Amino acid sequence: MNLRTWAWLHKWSSLVCTIFLLLLCLTGLPLIFLHDLYGPLYEDPPPALQQLPPGTPRVSLDVIADQALRRHPAAHIEAIVGLSDSEPRLGVSMEIPKAEGGDEDIRLQLDARTARVLYDSSQHARKSTGPNFLNIMAGLHMNLLSGLPGAMLLAAMGILFLVALVSGVVLYGPFMRRIAFGTVRRGKSRRLKWLDVHNLLGIATVAWAAAVGATGAIQTFSDLMFDHWKDTVVHDALASYDGVHPPDPRHLVPVQQAIDVARQALPPNMDIVSVLYPGEDSVSPYHYFLWAKGARSYERFVFSPILVDAATGTLTSAASFPWYMRLIAIARPLHLGDYAGMPLKILWTVLDLIAIAVLGTGIYLWIAKF
């Protein structure tokens, strides 16, 4: 293609996606610090952990489950999370059916060494009432608060954004042959000065913008891909259960037994991080569904699913995710800079602010043109 065609592509792809990208950059800023902000803003801090000798072992998960059920006898457990965390806090999600319909969600936090309840959401009022700001930002960022149609629209904007980046890089080569890199021409018109600023900031952050744009577009398909995985891989694993009634929740094999069975099927460098109980809203109504992850580099973000029969305690399936689910898992922390601690989050924030400046100067250049 000649430069005129690339210029046309850059102009219209940028114009169409700029407003959406500005929204995504603005909503993405607080999401970079989502895990750091959510607890202090919306939850009471749990009591301090009891001081015990280093190396104190954790109690059996059966003890944890019994303690949770004794506290809420009418509830049933949905999930236990935090099994591999270095800090000995376990989260237990529970549901209590209501007589008038619906369910009440309860979250507990327990000390994994003593089974002492540290936090019970049913006994603590939320710090903030009304809409949750961070959840609204997450909804806007992921799907414009419009479910699948919004997610697909953002996927299209992400693809257009990549087109704008590629065409911008192609156009920048001939532009740079006329002036030195980094030049901002101040003696000319104001529009020319802002064009130089726009080009300089854009080319300086193009690699980051391409990575964030591509991973963001990939993330919009996460729900579709997860449903596809359940409808294909999980459906095939459950084929032998057609016509079988789900097990009675009161007669499941002990959850610790399911954990032990799953661990025998895992390589030494992987550990289980959470377990979902069988149920209609779970992945399988017949199985304990366990997530495992590795401890090295990117393996910390790529989970492996394990199915253990909740009625017999036998292993049904233990396999790594297919390539498309692994791609989504790797893209998620990269998109928000959530895999290398606070320094990377600060860098992502600075780059996000520069991206907002690029979009802002682009809007100005369009307005000043007329």
FIPA-993570 format. One record per residue (C-alpha): residue in three letters; residue number from 1; x, z, y. Coordinates in pm, 1 decimal, decimal comma. Each point is the difference from the previous one (the first is absolute). Layout:
(atom "ALA" NUM (X Z Y)),
...
//
This chain:
(atom "MET" 1 (0,0 0,0 0,0)),
(atom "ASN" 2 (113,6 -67,0 355,1)),
(atom "LEU" 3 (30,1 267,4 268,2)),
(atom "ARG" 4 (-332,4 -95,5 157,6)),
(atom "THR" 5 (-180,5 77,6 -326,3)),
(atom "TRP" 6 (183,6 332,1 -34,3)),
(atom "ALA" 7 (-91,4 84,1 358,8)),
(atom "TRP" 8 (-366,9 -76,0 -71,8)),
(atom "LEU" 9 (11,0 219,8 -311,8)),
(atom "HIS" 10 (164,3 284,6 189,1)),
(atom "LYS" 11 (-243,1 -20,4 291,8)),
(atom "TRP" 12 (-322,0 6,2 -200,2)),
(atom "SER" 13 (107,5 234,4 -279,2)),
(atom "SER" 14 (120,2 247,5 262,8)),
(atom "LEU" 15 (-316,8 -33,9 205,6)),
(atom "VAL" 16 (-235,2 57,4 -294,0)),
(atom "CYS" 17 (174,6 303,3 -145,5)),
(atom "THR" 18 (133,7 176,8 311,6)),
(atom "ILE" 19 (-300,7 226,4 64,4)),
(atom "PHE" 20 (-20,5 100,8 -366,6)),
(atom "LEU" 21 (374,3 66,6 -11,7)),
(atom "LEU" 22 (-16,3 211,6 313,8)),
(atom "LEU" 23 (-274,7 207,7 -163,7)),
(atom "LEU" 24 (207,4 35,1 -318,0)),
(atom "CYS" 25 (310,9 107,0 191,2)),
(atom "LEU" 26 (-194,7 260,8 198,5)),
(atom "THR" 27 (-183,6 141,6 -302,5)),
(atom "GLY" 28 (318,0 -11,2 -207,5)),
(atom "LEU" 29 (189,5 231,9 234,2)),
(atom "PRO" 30 (-175,0 326,1 -106,5)),
(atom "LEU" 31 (-8,4 -115,7 -362,8)),
(atom "ILE" 32 (380,9 -1,3 -12,0)),
(atom "PHE" 33 (-26,6 379,4 27,3)),
(atom "LEU" 34 (-321,4 35,5 -202,0)),
(atom "HIS" 35 (138,8 248,5 -253,2)),
(atom "ASP" 36 (167,2 202,0 273,9)),
(atom "LEU" 37 (-309,6 20,4 222,5)),
(atom "TYR" 38 (-295,2 30,8 -237,0)),
(atom "GLY" 39 (59,2 354,6 -122,5)),
(atom "PRO" 40 (77,1 160,7 339,0)),
(atom "LEU" 41 (-294,1 -178,0 166,0)),
(atom "TYR" 42 (-274,6 35,7 -259,0)),
(atom "GLU" 43 (91,8 268,8 -252,6)),
(atom "ASP" 44 (88,6 366,4 12,8)),
(atom "PRO" 45 (353,1 70,9 -124,7)),
(atom "PRO" 46 (-6,0 152,0 -350,0)),
(atom "PRO" 47 (141,7 347,9 -55,9)),
(atom "ALA" 48 (372,9 26,8 -54,7)),
(atom "LEU" 49 (121,2 -24,3 -356,3)),
(atom "GLN" 50 (85,3 321,0 -180,6)),
(atom "GLN" 51 (373,1 62,5 -19,2)),
(atom "LEU" 52 (105,2 -29,7 -365,2)),
(atom "PRO" 53 (340,6 -35,6 -165,5)),
(atom "PRO" 54 (141,3 -354,3 8,3)),
(atom "GLY" 55 (-87,3 -197,7 -308,4)),
(atom "THR" 56 (-325,4 186,4 -67,5)),
(atom "PRO" 57 (-187,0 -232,0 -237,5)),
(atom "ARG" 58 (-339,2 -146,3 72,3)),
(atom "VAL" 59 (-301,5 121,2 -191,7)),
(atom "SER" 60 (-188,8 -232,6 -232,7)),
(atom "LEU" 61 (-239,7 -239,0 170,1)),
(atom "ASP" 62 (-270,4 149,4 -222,0)),
(atom "VAL" 63 (46,1 327,2 189,2)),
(atom "ILE" 64 (-29,0 -188,7 330,7)),
(atom "ALA" 65 (-318,6 -174,6 -116,1)),
(atom "ASP" 66 (-154,0 325,5 -130,3)),
(atom "GLN" 67 (76,4 175,8 327,6)),
(atom "ALA" 68 (-166,9 -279,0 198,8)),
(atom "LEU" 69 (-309,0 5,3 -222,5)),
(atom "ARG" 70 (-27,6 378,1 15,1)),
(atom "ARG" 71 (-3,2 -25,8 377,0)),
(atom "HIS" 72 (-271,0 -269,6 -5,7)),
(atom "PRO" 73 (-182,0 20,4 -335,6)),
(atom "ALA" 74 (-260,5 -263,0 94,8)),
(atom "ALA" 75 (263,6 -257,8 90,1)),
(atom "HIS" 76 (189,4 -249,9 -208,8)),
(atom "ILE" 77 (360,9 -100,7 59,6)),
(atom "GLU" 78 (69,1 -353,0 117,6)),
(atom "ALA" 79 (378,4 4,0 37,9)),
(atom "ILE" 80 (313,1 213,8 10,7)),
(atom "VAL" 81 (279,0 -127,2 224,5)),
(atom "GLY" 82 (352,2 103,6 98,8)),
(atom "LEU" 83 (133,7 41,5 -353,8)),
(atom "SER" 84 (352,1 -118,3 82,7)),
(atom "ASP" 85 (40,8 135,6 351,5)),
(atom "SER" 86 (302,0 220,2 61,5)),
(atom "GLU" 87 (-220,9 249,6 183,6)),
(atom "PRO" 88 (-218,9 184,4 -251,7)),
(atom "ARG" 89 (-339,4 -81,8 152,3)),
(atom "LEU" 90 (-262,7 -171,4 -211,0)),
(atom "GLY" 91 (-312,7 -162,8 139,5)),
(atom "VAL" 92 (-326,3 8,6 -195,3)),
(atom "SER" 93 (-293,3 -221,5 99,5)),
(atom "MET" 94 (-342,4 116,5 -118,9)),
(atom "GLU" 95 (-362,3 -105,1 35,7)),
(atom "ILE" 96 (-317,3 211,7 -9,2)),
(atom "PRO" 97 (-328,2 -188,2 -64,2)),
(atom "LYS" 98 (-271,5 97,4 246,1)),
(atom "ALA" 99 (-362,9 57,4 -103,7)),
(atom "GLU" 100 (-123,7 -223,7 281,1)),
(atom "GLY" 101 (234,5 -278,5 -106,6)),
(atom "GLY" 102 (355,7 -93,7 85,2)),
(atom "ASP" 103 (313,1 204,6 -54,3)),
(atom "GLU" 104 (205,0 252,0 191,9)),
(atom "ASP" 105 (372,4 -69,6 2,6)),
(atom "ILE" 106 (235,2 298,2 -28,3)),
(atom "ARG" 107 (376,8 1,0 26,8)),
(atom "LEU" 108 (213,5 283,0 -127,1)),
(atom "GLN" 109 (370,4 63,9 31,2)),
(atom "LEU" 110 (165,0 227,0 -254,7)),
(atom "ASP" 111 (346,7 139,7 -61,9)),
(atom "ALA" 112 (125,4 -183,3 -309,6)),
(atom "ARG" 113 (207,0 304,7 -105,7)),
(atom "THR" 114 (-271,8 264,9 14,9)),
(atom "ALA" 115 (-330,1 -196,7 18,2)),
(atom "ARG" 116 (-85,2 196,5 315,9)),
(atom "VAL" 117 (-245,6 -182,5 224,8)),
(atom "LEU" 118 (165,6 -74,8 334,0)),
(atom "TYR" 119 (-274,4 -203,0 162,9)),
(atom "ASP" 120 (-370,0 -65,8 -64,3)),
(atom "SER" 121 (-168,1 -260,5 221,0)),
(atom "SER" 122 (-341,9 156,3 -60,7)),
(atom "GLN" 123 (112,7 313,3 185,4)),
(atom "HIS" 124 (167,7 -166,8 296,6)),
(atom "ALA" 125 (-169,5 -183,5 282,4)),
(atom "ARG" 126 (169,4 -315,1 121,0)),
(atom "LYS" 127 (216,4 41,6 306,2)),
(atom "SER" 128 (-171,4 -293,8 163,0)),
(atom "THR" 129 (-361,2 -111,1 -11,1)),
(atom "GLY" 130 (-132,1 -347,7 55,7)),
(atom "PRO" 131 (176,6 -324,5 -89,8)),
(atom "ASN" 132 (350,9 31,0 -140,1)),
(atom "PHE" 133 (229,0 -188,8 237,7)),
(atom "LEU" 134 (263,5 -82,1 -264,2)),
(atom "ASN" 135 (-260,3 -123,4 -248,3)),
(atom "ILE" 136 (-152,0 -223,3 267,8)),
(atom "MET" 137 (344,8 -140,2 82,2)),
(atom "ALA" 138 (65,5 -60,5 -371,1)),
(atom "GLY" 139 (-336,0 -174,2 -41,6)),
(atom "LEU" 140 (60,7 -225,6 299,8)),
(atom "HIS" 141 (350,9 -78,7 -117,0)),
(atom "MET" 142 (-97,9 -80,1 -358,2)),
(atom "ASN" 143 (-331,7 -182,4 33,9)),
(atom "LEU" 144 (-140,2 33,2 354,2)),
(atom "LEU" 145 (-245,8 256,4 -144,0)),
(atom "SER" 146 (-174,0 -295,0 -166,4)),
(atom "GLY" 147 (101,9 24,8 -364,2)),
(atom "LEU" 148 (110,2 -310,9 -187,7)),
(atom "PRO" 149 (-102,9 -257,2 268,7)),
(atom "GLY" 150 (211,6 184,1 257,9)),
(atom "ALA" 151 (294,3 22,8 -239,6)),
(atom "MET" 152 (-15,1 -374,8 -71,5)),
(atom "LEU" 153 (-15,4 -77,1 373,1)),
(atom "LEU" 154 (312,1 210,1 55,6)),
(atom "ALA" 155 (170,3 -176,8 -292,2)),
(atom "ALA" 156 (-67,6 -332,2 173,4)),
(atom "MET" 157 (138,6 141,3 326,4)),
(atom "GLY" 158 (310,2 116,8 -186,4)),
(atom "ILE" 159 (58,8 -351,3 -134,4)),
(atom "LEU" 160 (-50,4 -147,0 347,7)),
(atom "PHE" 161 (247,1 254,8 134,0)),
(atom "LEU" 162 (264,4 -119,0 -248,1)),
(atom "VAL" 163 (-68,8 -358,4 111,8)),
(atom "ALA" 164 (49,8 110,0 362,2)),
(atom "LEU" 165 (329,8 169,2 -91,2)),
(atom "VAL" 166 (138,3 -300,6 -188,7)),
(atom "SER" 167 (-102,0 -244,4 271,2)),
(atom "GLY" 168 (142,4 231,7 266,3)),
(atom "VAL" 169 (337,5 12,0 -176,7)),
(atom "VAL" 170 (3,7 -380,3 -31,8)),
(atom "LEU" 171 (-69,4 -37,6 372,7)),
(atom "TYR" 172 (256,1 264,1 97,5)),
(atom "GLY" 173 (294,4 -206,1 -128,3)),
(atom "PRO" 174 (-30,1 -285,3 253,0)),
(atom "PHE" 175 (-90,4 253,2 271,2)),
(atom "MET" 176 (325,9 191,0 -59,9)),
(atom "ARG" 177 (208,6 -314,2 44,8)),
(atom "ARG" 178 (-93,8 3,0 368,1)),
(atom "ILE" 179 (80,7 362,9 88,1)),
(atom "ALA" 180 (213,1 282,3 -143,8)),
(atom "PHE" 181 (-159,4 239,2 -246,6)),
(atom "GLY" 182 (-167,5 296,0 170,3)),
(atom "THR" 183 (-24,4 -167,5 339,7)),
(atom "VAL" 184 (-294,0 105,5 214,8)),
(atom "ARG" 185 (-28,0 -236,2 297,0)),
(atom "ARG" 186 (-95,2 217,4 294,8)),
(atom "GLY" 187 (48,9 -244,0 287,0)),
(atom "LYS" 188 (-272,0 -234,0 -120,7)),
(atom "SER" 189 (-374,3 50,3 -25,2)),
(atom "ARG" 190 (-151,9 321,8 -137,1)),
(atom "ARG" 191 (-152,1 -189,4 -290,1)),
(atom "LEU" 192 (341,8 -137,7 -97,2)),
(atom "LYS" 193 (149,2 349,7 7,4)),
(atom "TRP" 194 (-271,8 134,0 -230,3)),
(atom "LEU" 195 (42,9 -300,8 -229,2)),
(atom "ASP" 196 (367,2 95,7 -42,3)),
(atom "VAL" 197 (-95,4 363,6 -67,5)),
(atom "HIS" 198 (-262,1 -113,1 -251,3)),
(atom "ASN" 199 (245,6 -225,6 -183,1)),
(atom "LEU" 200 (279,0 258,5 -2,3)),
(atom "LEU" 201 (-213,8 284,9 -134,8)),
(atom "GLY" 202 (-164,0 -231,6 -251,4)),
(atom "ILE" 203 (322,0 -140,4 -146,2)),
(atom "ALA" 204 (164,8 344,4 -5,3)),
(atom "THR" 205 (-277,6 143,6 -217,1)),
(atom "VAL" 206 (-98,5 -307,2 -199,0)),
(atom "ALA" 207 (133,3 127,7 -335,1)),
(atom "TRP" 208 (-186,1 331,6 34,6)),
(atom "ALA" 209 (-316,4 -175,3 118,3)),
(atom "ALA" 210 (10,6 -240,1 -294,4)),
(atom "ALA" 211 (46,2 286,0 -248,2)),
(atom "VAL" 212 (-281,8 207,8 149,9)),
(atom "GLY" 213 (-229,9 -301,5 34,2)),
(atom "ALA" 214 (56,4 -113,4 -358,7)),
(atom "THR" 215 (-38,9 348,2 -149,2)),
(atom "GLY" 216 (-310,6 58,1 211,4)),
(atom "ALA" 217 (-157,7 -322,4 -125,3)),
(atom "ILE" 218 (82,2 103,0 -356,7)),
(atom "GLN" 219 (-160,6 342,0 52,8)),
(atom "THR" 220 (-333,6 -154,7 95,3)),
(atom "PHE" 221 (-33,7 -118,5 -360,8)),
(atom "SER" 222 (72,8 341,1 -154,5)),
(atom "ASP" 223 (-362,7 88,7 -79,5)),
(atom "LEU" 224 (-70,3 -345,4 -142,3)),
(atom "MET" 225 (311,0 11,0 -216,2)),
(atom "PHE" 226 (-73,8 351,9 -123,8)),
(atom "ASP" 227 (-352,7 -106,0 -97,3)),
(atom "HIS" 228 (143,0 -309,5 -170,3)),
(atom "TRP" 229 (244,5 218,6 -193,0)),
(atom "LYS" 230 (-283,6 227,5 -115,1)),
(atom "ASP" 231 (-217,6 -297,3 -96,9)),
(atom "THR" 232 (276,7 -162,0 -204,6)),
(atom "VAL" 233 (275,8 230,4 -123,7)),
(atom "VAL" 234 (-203,3 322,4 -17,2)),
(atom "HIS" 235 (-305,8 -182,3 -134,3)),
(atom "ASP" 236 (208,5 -138,4 -286,9)),
(atom "ALA" 237 (143,2 346,7 -73,4)),
(atom "LEU" 238 (-354,8 141,1 -20,0)),
(atom "ALA" 239 (-144,8 -280,3 -213,5)),
(atom "SER" 240 (-10,2 222,1 -310,0)),
(atom "TYR" 241 (-218,9 252,7 186,9)),
(atom "ASP" 242 (-297,2 -234,1 42,6)),
(atom "GLY" 243 (-314,1 185,8 -105,0)),
(atom "VAL" 244 (179,4 336,6 -16,3)),
(atom "HIS" 245 (-148,9 285,9 202,1)),
(atom "PRO" 246 (240,7 163,2 246,7)),
(atom "PRO" 247 (123,4 343,6 -109,0)),
(atom "ASP" 248 (-181,0 316,3 108,3)),
(atom "PRO" 249 (191,5 145,4 300,3)),
(atom "ARG" 250 (-24,1 342,2 -168,1)),
(atom "HIS" 251 (181,0 -121,3 -313,1)),
(atom "LEU" 252 (300,2 -191,6 128,9)),
(atom "VAL" 253 (340,7 56,2 -150,2)),
(atom "PRO" 254 (208,6 236,2 217,8)),
(atom "VAL" 255 (146,4 -180,0 298,4)),
(atom "GLN" 256 (347,1 137,5 -78,4)),
(atom "GLN" 257 (-18,2 -169,3 -340,5)),
(atom "ALA" 258 (-73,2 -331,5 171,2)),
(atom "ILE" 259 (299,3 55,1 230,9)),
(atom "ASP" 260 (229,8 74,1 -295,0)),
(atom "VAL" 261 (-117,1 -309,3 -189,1)),
(atom "ALA" 262 (55,4 -220,8 305,5)),
(atom "ARG" 263 (348,7 139,5 63,7)),
(atom "GLN" 264 (107,0 -95,7 -352,1)),
(atom "ALA" 265 (-79,8 -363,1 83,3)),
(atom "LEU" 266 (199,8 -3,8 325,4)),
(atom "PRO" 267 (371,6 -71,6 46,9)),
(atom "PRO" 268 (212,4 299,7 111,5)),
(atom "ASN" 269 (22,3 -116,0 361,4)),
(atom "MET" 270 (-378,8 7,6 53,9)),
(atom "ASP" 271 (-234,7 291,0 55,9)),
(atom "ILE" 272 (-374,4 46,3 30,7)),
(atom "VAL" 273 (-129,5 61,7 351,6)),
(atom "SER" 274 (-376,8 30,3 -47,2)),
(atom "VAL" 275 (-280,8 -6,4 -254,4)),
(atom "LEU" 276 (-356,3 -122,6 46,6)),
(atom "TYR" 277 (-267,7 140,8 -224,9)),
(atom "PRO" 278 (-238,9 -237,3 -181,5)),
(atom "GLY" 279 (-317,0 -85,8 188,3)),
(atom "GLU" 280 (-215,8 -273,9 143,0)),
(atom "ASP" 281 (204,8 -18,1 318,0)),
(atom "SER" 282 (333,8 14,0 -182,5)),
(atom "VAL" 283 (187,7 -294,3 -148,0)),
(atom "SER" 284 (-137,9 79,4 -346,6)),
(atom "PRO" 285 (-292,9 219,9 -110,7)),
(atom "TYR" 286 (182,8 64,1 -329,5)),
(atom "HIS" 287 (351,9 89,1 110,4)),
(atom "TYR" 288 (224,4 221,5 196,3)),
(atom "PHE" 289 (159,0 -247,6 239,9)),
(atom "LEU" 290 (353,7 96,1 98,5)),
(atom "TRP" 291 (232,7 -140,2 264,3)),
(atom "ALA" 292 (375,3 8,4 -57,3)),
(atom "LYS" 293 (285,0 -110,6 222,8)),
(atom "GLY" 294 (376,9 -24,0 -8,1)),
(atom "ALA" 295 (247,9 207,3 196,8)),
(atom "ARG" 296 (236,7 -272,1 122,1)),
(atom "SER" 297 (-16,1 -231,4 304,4)),
(atom "TYR" 298 (-313,2 -215,3 6,2)),
(atom "GLU" 299 (-122,1 146,5 -333,3)),
(atom "ARG" 300 (-125,8 298,7 200,2)),
(atom "PHE" 301 (-275,6 -225,4 136,3)),
(atom "VAL" 302 (-86,2 -202,1 -310,7)),
(atom "PHE" 303 (-239,8 185,7 -225,5)),
(atom "SER" 304 (-61,3 -53,5 -369,7)),
(atom "PRO" 305 (-347,7 68,1 -145,4)),
(atom "ILE" 306 (-55,4 189,5 -325,3)),
(atom "LEU" 307 (-326,1 44,8 -191,1)),
(atom "VAL" 308 (-41,7 293,7 -238,3)),
(atom "ASP" 309 (-322,6 30,1 -200,6)),
(atom "ALA" 310 (-177,2 308,2 135,2)),
(atom "ALA" 311 (-186,8 61,5 -327,2)),
(atom "THR" 312 (289,1 -33,5 -246,7)),
(atom "GLY" 313 (314,4 46,2 211,5)),
(atom "THR" 314 (153,2 -324,1 -127,7)),
(atom "LEU" 315 (187,1 -251,2 214,9)),
(atom "THR" 316 (-202,2 -315,0 72,1)),
(atom "SER" 317 (221,1 -183,4 247,3)),
(atom "ALA" 318 (328,8 53,9 184,4)),
(atom "ALA" 319 (124,7 -306,7 181,9)),
(atom "SER" 320 (145,3 -91,2 336,9)),
(atom "PHE" 321 (-215,7 -171,6 258,2)),
(atom "PRO" 322 (-10,5 -381,9 4,8)),
(atom "TRP" 323 (211,3 -172,2 263,4)),
(atom "TYR" 324 (-275,5 -22,9 261,4)),
(atom "MET" 325 (-68,5 374,6 -10,1)),
(atom "ARG" 326 (372,0 77,5 17,5)),
(atom "LEU" 327 (28,4 -229,5 302,8)),
(atom "ILE" 328 (-280,8 186,7 176,7)),
(atom "ALA" 329 (158,1 336,5 -87,0)),
(atom "ILE" 330 (336,1 -103,6 146,4)),
(atom "ALA" 331 (-161,1 -152,8 311,1)),
(atom "ARG" 332 (-196,0 315,0 92,8)),
(atom "PRO" 333 (290,1 230,7 104,4)),
(atom "LEU" 334 (193,5 -286,7 156,6)),
(atom "HIS" 335 (-294,1 -91,4 223,7)),
(atom "LEU" 336 (-10,9 342,2 169,4)),
(atom "GLY" 337 (363,4 102,0 -42,8)),
(atom "ASP" 338 (-100,6 277,0 -237,6)),
(atom "TYR" 339 (290,3 0,6 -244,3)),
(atom "ALA" 340 (304,1 136,2 183,5)),
(atom "GLY" 341 (-113,0 304,9 192,6)),
(atom "MET" 342 (-42,9 64,9 372,4)),
(atom "PRO" 343 (291,0 -215,9 130,7)),
(atom "LEU" 344 (-159,8 -314,8 -141,4)),
(atom "LYS" 345 (-342,2 101,1 134,4)),
(atom "ILE" 346 (151,1 33,7 347,9)),
(atom "LEU" 347 (166,1 -341,6 -34,6)),
(atom "TRP" 348 (-332,6 -151,8 -112,4)),
(atom "THR" 349 (-166,0 156,8 305,6)),
(atom "VAL" 350 (256,0 -152,9 237,4)),
(atom "LEU" 351 (-36,6 -340,6 -164,5)),
(atom "ASP" 352 (-378,8 29,4 12,5)),
(atom "LEU" 353 (16,6 70,4 373,5)),
(atom "ILE" 354 (225,6 -305,1 46,5)),
(atom "ALA" 355 (-254,5 -207,6 -195,1)),
(atom "ILE" 356 (-272,0 122,0 238,0)),
(atom "ALA" 357 (222,1 -110,5 290,0)),
(atom "VAL" 358 (42,5 -344,5 -159,6)),
(atom "LEU" 359 (-375,1 -35,7 -42,2)),
(atom "GLY" 360 (-62,0 125,5 352,8)),
(atom "THR" 361 (244,7 -248,5 153,7)),
(atom "GLY" 362 (-156,1 -274,4 -212,1)),
(atom "ILE" 363 (-344,7 80,1 143,2)),
(atom "TYR" 364 (146,2 3,3 352,3)),
(atom "LEU" 365 (160,3 -342,8 -55,3)),
(atom "TRP" 366 (-332,0 -143,3 -111,9)),
(atom "ILE" 367 (-181,2 142,5 303,3)),
(atom "ALA" 368 (272,2 -105,0 244,2)),
(atom "LYS" 369 (-13,3 -353,7 -133,9)),
(atom "PHE" 370 (-344,7 -56,1 153,2)),
//
